[in-house]
């Protein structure tokens, strides 16, 4: 991951490039955001350079972010990672810092929670993960950590999900676990 810098802003060239990628993806996958117009999303993005930086981080790590909804109460557009498999630039990580520190050997380089925080995004919740799976088929060969409720985390566990046998599953694992085929999916409100 690139160094954020103090302002977390993209250069004009990076901004224009990212907006082009997002617009193309938006137009290619209209079923993910019925009734939402790109011009409105683009205007919202133009007013939020820090959010654009986070979207760029999502995209650069393989997440293929796309608009998946609009929060009618706040007016915020909701972006999820929509890559077919868990983003390649975010795999082989355990759930959080506590899980990482509990490993005696073979520690991964990072954690899902730490990476998400550095990117300015949130891990998908279990509810959001299932909502994403209604928009297509994701994680057919990989799995993705999910934001884990405190009561589960206090007992040492963490949640992840995938799609197998035509169904979406939620599982648990120790937060210290990591696998080359498990990463995390993120969400961002703009």
C-alpha positions as CSV (number, residue, x, y, z in Angstrom):
1,X,0.0,0.0,0.0
2,X,1.2,3.5,-0.8
3,X,2.0,6.0,1.9
4,X,-1.0,8.1,2.5
5,X,0.6,11.5,3.1
6,X,-0.9,14.0,5.4
7,X,-3.8,15.0,3.2
8,X,-4.8,11.7,1.6
9,X,-5.5,13.4,-1.7
10,X,-5.0,12.2,-5.2
11,X,-3.2,14.2,-7.9
12,X,-5.5,15.5,-10.6
13,X,-4.3,12.8,-13.0
14,X,-5.0,10.1,-10.4
15,X,-8.4,11.5,-9.7
16,X,-9.4,11.7,-13.3
17,X,-8.1,8.1,-13.9
18,X,-10.0,6.7,-11.0
19,X,-13.2,8.6,-11.9
20,X,-12.9,7.1,-15.4
21,X,-12.5,3.6,-14.0
22,X,-15.4,4.0,-11.6
23,X,-17.7,5.4,-14.3
24,X,-16.9,2.5,-16.7
25,X,-17.6,0.0,-13.9
26,X,-20.8,1.8,-12.9
27,X,-22.1,1.7,-16.5
28,X,-21.1,-1.9,-16.9
29,X,-22.9,-3.1,-13.8
30,X,-26.2,-1.2,-13.8
31,X,-28.0,-3.9,-11.8
32,X,-26.0,-3.1,-8.7
33,X,-27.4,0.5,-8.4
34,X,-30.8,0.8,-10.1
35,X,-32.2,4.3,-10.1
36,X,-28.9,6.0,-9.3
37,X,-27.3,8.4,-11.8
38,X,-23.6,8.6,-12.3
39,X,-23.6,12.4,-12.5
40,X,-25.0,12.6,-8.9
41,X,-22.4,10.1,-7.7
42,X,-19.6,12.0,-9.5
43,X,-20.7,15.3,-7.9
44,X,-20.6,13.7,-4.5
45,X,-17.1,12.3,-5.1
46,X,-15.8,15.6,-6.4
47,X,-16.8,17.2,-3.0
48,X,-15.0,14.4,-1.0
49,X,-11.3,14.1,-2.0
50,X,-10.5,12.0,1.1
51,X,-13.1,9.5,0.0
52,X,-11.7,9.4,-3.5
53,X,-8.3,8.6,-1.9
54,X,-10.0,5.7,0.0
55,X,-11.7,4.5,-3.2
56,X,-8.4,4.5,-5.0
57,X,-6.9,2.4,-2.2
58,X,-9.8,-0.1,-2.6
59,X,-9.2,-0.2,-6.3
60,X,-5.4,-0.4,-6.2
61,X,-5.6,-3.5,-3.8
62,X,-8.0,-5.3,-6.3
63,X,-11.4,-4.5,-4.7
64,X,-13.1,-3.2,-7.9
65,X,-15.3,-0.8,-5.8
66,X,-18.7,0.1,-7.2
67,X,-21.9,1.8,-6.0
68,X,-24.3,-0.6,-4.5
69,X,-26.9,1.7,-2.9
70,X,-28.0,5.1,-1.6
71,X,-28.8,5.8,2.1
72,X,-32.0,7.8,1.8
73,X,-31.6,9.2,5.3
74,X,-28.1,10.6,4.9
75,X,-27.9,10.9,1.1
76,X,-24.6,8.9,1.1
77,X,-23.7,6.6,-1.7
78,X,-22.5,3.2,-0.6
79,X,-19.5,1.6,-2.3
80,X,-18.6,-2.1,-1.8
81,X,-15.7,-4.1,-3.1
82,X,-17.2,-6.0,-6.1
83,X,-14.2,-8.0,-7.3
84,X,-15.2,-11.6,-8.1
85,X,-12.8,-12.9,-5.5
86,X,-11.5,-11.5,-2.2
87,X,-9.2,-8.6,-3.2
88,X,-5.7,-9.9,-4.1
89,X,-3.9,-7.1,-2.4
90,X,-5.5,-7.9,0.9
91,X,-5.1,-11.6,1.4
92,X,-3.0,-13.6,3.9
93,X,-4.0,-11.3,6.8
94,X,-5.4,-12.3,10.2
95,X,-8.4,-10.5,11.5
96,X,-7.0,-7.8,13.9
97,X,-3.9,-6.7,15.8
98,X,-4.8,-8.8,18.9
99,X,-5.1,-11.9,16.7
100,X,-1.7,-11.1,15.1
101,X,0.0,-10.5,18.4
102,X,-1.3,-13.8,19.8
103,X,0.6,-15.7,17.1
104,X,3.9,-17.1,18.4
105,X,5.3,-17.7,14.9
106,X,4.6,-17.4,11.2
107,X,2.9,-14.0,11.6
108,X,1.3,-12.4,8.6
109,X,2.5,-8.9,7.6
110,X,-0.8,-7.2,8.4
111,X,-4.4,-7.5,9.6
112,X,-7.7,-6.9,8.0
113,X,-8.8,-4.3,10.6
114,X,-5.5,-2.4,10.4
115,X,-5.5,-2.3,6.6
116,X,-9.1,-1.1,6.5
117,X,-8.3,1.6,8.9
118,X,-5.2,2.7,7.0
119,X,-7.4,2.8,3.8
120,X,-10.2,4.8,5.5
121,X,-12.8,2.1,4.9
122,X,-14.8,-0.4,6.9
123,X,-14.9,-4.2,6.7
124,X,-18.3,-5.4,5.4
125,X,-20.6,-6.5,8.1
126,X,-22.3,-9.9,7.8
127,X,-25.5,-8.2,6.7
128,X,-23.6,-6.2,4.0
129,X,-21.8,-9.3,2.9
130,X,-25.1,-11.1,2.3
131,X,-26.5,-8.0,0.5
132,X,-23.5,-8.0,-1.8
133,X,-24.1,-11.7,-2.6
134,X,-27.6,-10.8,-3.8
135,X,-26.0,-8.6,-6.5
136,X,-23.9,-11.4,-8.0
137,X,-21.7,-14.4,-7.1
138,X,-18.6,-13.5,-5.1
139,X,-15.9,-15.5,-3.3
140,X,-16.5,-18.7,-5.2
141,X,-12.8,-19.7,-4.6
142,X,-11.8,-17.3,-1.8
143,X,-13.3,-16.1,1.5
144,X,-13.5,-12.7,3.1
145,X,-13.2,-11.6,6.7
146,X,-16.3,-9.7,8.0
147,X,-16.6,-7.1,10.7
148,X,-17.1,-9.3,13.8
149,X,-19.5,-8.5,16.6
150,X,-17.7,-7.7,19.9
151,X,-19.2,-10.6,21.8
152,X,-17.7,-13.1,19.2
153,X,-14.4,-11.2,19.1
154,X,-14.1,-11.2,23.0
155,X,-14.2,-15.0,22.8
156,X,-11.3,-15.1,20.4
157,X,-13.3,-15.6,17.2
158,X,-13.8,-13.7,14.0
159,X,-16.3,-14.1,11.1
160,X,-15.7,-14.7,7.4
161,X,-17.9,-15.7,4.5
162,X,-17.9,-17.2,1.0
163,X,-20.2,-18.7,-1.6
164,X,-20.1,-22.5,-2.1
165,X,-22.6,-25.0,-3.6
166,X,-24.8,-22.2,-4.7
167,X,-25.2,-20.8,-1.1
168,X,-23.6,-18.0,0.9
169,X,-22.0,-19.2,4.2
170,X,-20.9,-17.4,7.3
171,X,-18.2,-19.1,9.3
172,X,-16.0,-18.5,12.3
173,X,-12.3,-18.9,12.8
174,X,-9.8,-17.8,15.4
175,X,-8.9,-14.2,14.8
176,X,-5.2,-15.2,14.5
177,X,-5.9,-17.4,11.5
178,X,-4.8,-16.4,8.0
179,X,-4.9,-18.1,4.6
180,X,-3.7,-17.2,1.2
181,X,-7.3,-17.3,-0.1
182,X,-8.8,-15.2,2.6
183,X,-8.8,-11.4,2.5
184,X,-11.4,-8.8,3.3
185,X,-14.0,-6.8,1.5
186,X,-14.6,-3.2,2.3
187,X,-17.4,-0.6,2.3
188,X,-17.2,3.2,2.0
189,X,-19.9,5.8,2.4
190,X,-19.6,8.9,0.2
